[in-house]
Amino acid sequence: MKAVLDIKDNKAQFVMELLSNFSFVKVRPITNEKALLLGEIREAVDNVNLVKKGLLKARPAKELLDEI
């Protein structure tokens, strides 16, 4: 399982050190930009799944391109 944690800067070093002491946990910090990108991708995938289930209405790609 993978997890993204949002840790306050003043506690980050403590949490990273704590997690790295567990042999079954691999710790790899990521940048704020990458965390934001991952969140946006996750939201997009969730929206696609809602569209597939019929719980969210999709917009045609042509309509989206016409706005640009």
Buried (B, 14 or more C-beta within 10 A) or exposed (E): EEEEEEEEEEEEEEEBEEEEEEEEEEEEEEEEEEBEEEEEEEEEEEEEEEEEEEEEEEEEEEEEEEEE
